[in-house]
Amino acid sequence: MSHRDPEEKNIKNTFAPSLDKLKMIENINEKFVQEQKEIIDTKYQNITYYKQNGSEVMGHDKWISIDFLKAMSEMEKLDWEKPNHIGFKNHKTEETVQFLRKGKNNWYADIPIKNNGEWEGYCWGTYSDNKTISNMMRLFFEEVEWFGMLEWKMRRVTQNGRY
């Protein structure tokens, strides 16, 4: 016969993890790990960029990967008083979006229109502000519908690069 205090046994049972509690903790941990993998997958998508900011040029051929936060940082750095542009290509969806910074809170955006993978001189173009462009880019990086964020107009690009 044990001489233990009955209250001691109740305290141990209260704090001892039950099998159900351990399974619940394991499920929470698995869900957390999955959410972290999804965040990482979103952050490191197969999206590359190119840009010109004055004399600093990084061409299409560099294929530099970029995530959303870096994209926003690179766009913020563009000097609207110098020749500039920045473009992003999602290699999974084959979507490309390009920007010219026209002022502190003024952007021109365009999307090259391709026919069987070849650009034939047409694009969707529009002007917008920082907040709207940032919101659209978040959707672009999340690979969800983003085209409807802006009011696009189809344009023909001439040989000298004008619309």
Buried (B, 14 or more C-beta within 10 A) or exposed (E): EEEEEEEEEEEEEEEEEEEEEEEEEEEEEEEEEEEEEEEEEEEEBEBBBBBBBEEEEBEEEEEEEBBBEBBBEBBEEBEEEEEBBBBBBBEEEEBBBBBBBEEEEBBBBBBBBBEEEEEEEBBBBBBBEBEBBBBBBBBBBEBEEBEEBBEBEEBEBEEEEEE
